[in-house]
Amino acid sequence: MKSENSKKSNIQKAILKILAEKPAISFDTIKDNDPKRNYALARSIKQLVESGCVEIHNSDNQKYLKITKKGQGKLNSIRLEGEEALVPNTWDGFWRIIILDIPEERKSEREALRYLLKKANFVCIKNTVWISPHPYEHLFTNIKKDLGLSTELMIIVTDKLDPETSLAFIESIKS
């Protein structure tokens, strides 16, 4: 039997996935005919709003829900932890290198990205340079676009590294 927190988390995850697909969604479109499920939906939405992951916009007689940047970040983190985040066990021969240059005034975004990079098994080889053999470049390309980081985040996919860098990566994952 699933725990109450797990059910709540699954509802929030489902809401964030729906909201990530469109700019805004009417609250009525995600309502359910079952009053118990409507109550759970309403509580989950309230918690997402309170945590800053979702915004409510009122228009005429309807409420619209919209995912925020923080909500998109939470959804990306959930995706990295979930079943759909499984990556191939065999290496495709390409290194993914991400270079971050996010200024101090956007420190919270920088810290959130570092957290996601760690969750995706990237290893920091220099202060702003992260490397991984795992194929997460599409996820970080979407994050780059969603957060408007066109000049602050660079993604490189290559099949060539110098031997010292390869060795540094291998040593860092052993420790």
ROKOL-863595 format. One record per residue (C-alpha): residue in three letters; x, y, z; residue number from 1. Coordinates in Angstrom, 1 decimal, always signed. Layout:
   residuo     east    north       up   num
       ALA        X        Y        Z   NUM
...
***
This chain:
   residuo     east    north       up   num
       MET     +0.0     +0.0     +0.0     1
       LYS     +1.3     +3.4     -1.0     2
       SER     +2.1     +5.9     +1.7     3
       GLU     +0.1     +9.2     +1.9     4
       ASN     +3.2    +11.2     +1.0     5
       SER     +3.8     +9.0     -2.0     6
       LYS     +0.3     +9.4     -3.3     7
       LYS     +0.5    +13.2     -2.8     8
       SER     +3.8    +13.3     -4.6     9
       ASN     +2.4    +11.3     -7.5    10
       ILE     -0.6    +13.7     -7.8    11
       GLN     +1.8    +16.7     -7.8    12
       LYS     +4.0    +15.0    -10.4    13
       ALA     +1.0    +14.4    -12.6    14
       ILE     -0.2    +18.0    -12.2    15
       LEU     +3.3    +19.4    -13.1    16
       LYS     +3.6    +17.1    -16.1    17
       ILE     +0.2    +18.3    -17.4    18
       LEU     +1.1    +22.0    -16.8    19
       ALA     +4.5    +21.6    -18.5    20
       GLU     +2.7    +20.7    -21.8    21
       LYS     +0.8    +23.9    -22.2    22
       PRO     +1.3    +27.6    -21.3    23
       ALA     -1.8    +27.5    -19.0    24
       ILE     -4.6    +25.0    -18.2    25
       SER     -8.0    +25.6    -16.8    26
       PHE     -8.6    +24.2    -13.4    27
       ASP    -11.8    +22.6    -14.7    28
       THR     -9.9    +20.5    -17.2    29
       ILE     -8.1    +18.6    -14.5    30
       LYS    -11.0    +18.2    -12.1    31
       ASP    -12.4    +14.7    -11.5    32
       ASN    -15.9    +13.4    -11.0    33
       ASP    -14.9    +11.7     -7.8    34
       PRO    -15.1    +14.2     -4.9    35
       LYS    -12.3    +12.4     -3.0    36
       ARG     -9.9    +12.8     -5.9    37
       ASN    -11.0    +16.4     -6.4    38
       TYR    -10.1    +17.1     -2.8    39
       ALA     -6.7    +15.5     -3.2    40
       LEU     -6.2    +17.5     -6.5    41
       ALA     -7.2    +20.7     -4.7    42
       ARG     -4.8    +20.1     -1.8    43
       SER     -1.9    +19.2     -4.2    44
       ILE     -2.5    +22.3     -6.2    45
       LYS     -2.6    +24.4     -3.1    46
       GLN     +0.7    +22.9     -1.9    47
       LEU     +2.3    +23.5     -5.4    48
       VAL     +1.1    +27.1     -5.3    49
       GLU     +2.4    +27.6     -1.7    50
       SER     +5.8    +26.2     -2.7    51
       GLY     +6.0    +28.5     -5.7    52
       CYS     +5.8    +25.7     -8.3    53
       VAL     +2.5    +26.7     -9.8    54
       GLU     +0.7    +30.1    -10.2    55
       ILE     -3.1    +30.6    -10.4    56
       HIS     -4.4    +33.2    -12.8    57
       ASN     -8.1    +34.3    -12.7    58
       SER     -9.9    +35.1    -15.9    59
       ASP    -13.6    +35.8    -16.0    60
       ASN    -15.2    +32.9    -14.1    61
       GLN    -12.3    +30.5    -14.5    62
       LYS     -9.1    +29.8    -12.7    63
       TYR     -6.0    +28.9    -14.8    64
       LEU     -3.0    +27.1    -13.6    65
       LYS     +0.5    +27.8    -14.9    66
       ILE     +3.8    +26.1    -14.0    67
       THR     +6.6    +28.4    -12.8    68
       LYS    +10.4    +28.1    -13.4    69
       LYS    +10.6    +26.6     -9.9    70
       GLY     +7.9    +24.1    -10.9    71
       GLN     +9.7    +23.2    -14.1    72
       GLY    +12.9    +22.6    -12.0    73
       LYS    +11.0    +20.4     -9.6    74
       LEU     +9.6    +18.4    -12.5    75
       ASN    +13.0    +18.0    -14.1    76
       SER    +14.3    +16.7    -10.7    77
       ILE    +11.4    +14.3    -10.5    78
       ARG    +12.1    +13.1    -14.0    79
       LEU    +15.8    +12.4    -13.1    80
       GLU    +14.7    +10.3    -10.1    81
       GLY    +11.8     +8.4    -11.8    82
       GLU    +11.6     +5.3    -13.9    83
       GLU    +11.6     +7.3    -17.2    84
       ALA    +15.1     +8.6    -16.3    85
       LEU    +16.7     +5.3    -16.8    86
       VAL    +19.7     +5.6    -19.1    87
       PRO    +21.4     +2.9    -21.1    88
       ASN    +23.9     +0.8    -19.2    89
       THR    +26.3     +0.7    -22.1    90
       TRP    +28.3     +3.8    -23.0    91
       ASP    +27.6     +5.2    -26.5    92
       GLY    +31.2     +6.7    -26.7    93
       PHE    +30.2    +10.3    -26.2    94
       TRP    +31.0    +12.6    -23.3    95
       ARG    +28.5    +15.3    -22.2    96
       ILE    +30.2    +18.4    -21.0    97
       ILE    +28.2    +21.2    -19.4    98
       ILE    +29.8    +24.6    -18.7    99
       LEU    +27.9    +26.9    -16.3   100
       ASP    +28.5    +30.6    -16.0   101
       ILE    +25.6    +31.9    -13.9   102
       PRO    +26.2    +35.2    -12.1   103
       GLU    +26.0    +35.6     -8.3   104
       GLU    +22.6    +37.4     -8.5   105
       ARG    +21.1    +34.2     -9.9   106
       LYS    +22.7    +32.0     -7.3   107
       SER    +19.5    +30.0     -6.6   108
       GLU    +19.2    +29.0    -10.2   109
       ARG    +22.9    +28.1    -10.2   110
       GLU    +22.5    +25.9     -7.1   111
       ALA    +19.4    +24.2     -8.6   112
       LEU    +21.3    +23.4    -11.8   113
       ARG    +24.2    +22.0     -9.8   114
       TYR    +21.7    +19.8     -7.9   115
       LEU    +20.2    +18.5    -11.1   116
       LEU    +23.7    +17.9    -12.6   117
       LYS    +24.6    +15.8     -9.5   118
       LYS    +21.3    +13.9     -9.7   119
       ALA    +22.1    +13.1    -13.4   120
       ASN    +25.5    +11.8    -12.3   121
       PHE    +27.6    +14.6    -13.8   122
       VAL    +30.9    +15.1    -12.1   123
       CYS    +32.3    +18.6    -11.5   124
       ILE    +35.9    +18.5    -12.9   125
       LYS    +36.4    +22.3    -12.6   126
       ASN    +34.4    +24.9    -10.7   127
       THR    +32.0    +25.5    -13.6   128
       VAL    +32.7    +22.4    -15.8   129
       TRP    +30.6    +19.2    -15.4   130
       ILE    +31.1    +15.9    -17.3   131
       SER    +29.2    +12.7    -17.7   132
       PRO    +29.0     +9.7    -20.1   133
       HIS    +25.2     +9.6    -19.6   134
       PRO    +22.9    +10.9    -22.4   135
       TYR    +21.1    +13.7    -20.5   136
       GLU    +22.0    +16.5    -23.0   137
       HIS    +18.4    +16.7    -24.2   138
       LEU    +17.1    +17.3    -20.7   139
       PHE    +19.7    +20.1    -20.1   140
       THR    +19.0    +21.6    -23.5   141
       ASN    +15.4    +21.9    -22.4   142
       ILE    +16.4    +23.3    -19.1   143
       LYS    +18.6    +25.8    -20.9   144
       LYS    +15.7    +26.9    -23.1   145
       ASP    +13.1    +26.9    -20.2   146
       LEU    +15.2    +29.1    -18.0   147
       GLY    +16.5    +31.3    -20.7   148
       LEU    +20.2    +30.4    -20.1   149
       SER    +21.3    +30.9    -23.7   150
       THR    +24.7    +32.4    -22.8   151
       GLU    +25.1    +31.0    -19.3   152
       LEU    +25.0    +27.3    -20.0   153
       MET    +26.9    +25.6    -22.7   154
       ILE    +26.4    +21.9    -23.7   155
       ILE    +29.1    +20.0    -25.5   156
       VAL    +28.8    +16.4    -26.7   157
       THR    +32.1    +14.9    -27.9   158
       ASP    +33.8    +11.6    -28.4   159
       LYS    +37.3    +12.9    -27.6   160
       LEU    +38.9    +13.9    -24.3   161
       ASP    +42.5    +14.1    -23.5   162
       PRO    +43.8    +11.2    -21.4   163
       GLU    +44.3    +13.3    -18.2   164
       THR    +40.7    +14.6    -18.3   165
       SER    +39.4    +11.0    -18.8   166
       LEU    +41.5     +9.8    -15.9   167
       ALA    +40.3    +12.7    -13.7   168
       PHE    +36.7    +11.8    -14.4   169
       ILE    +37.3     +8.1    -13.6   170
       GLU    +39.2     +9.0    -10.4   171
       SER    +36.4    +11.4     -9.3   172
       ILE    +33.6     +8.7     -9.7   173
       LYS    +35.7     +6.2     -7.7   174
       SER    +36.0     +8.5     -4.7   175
***
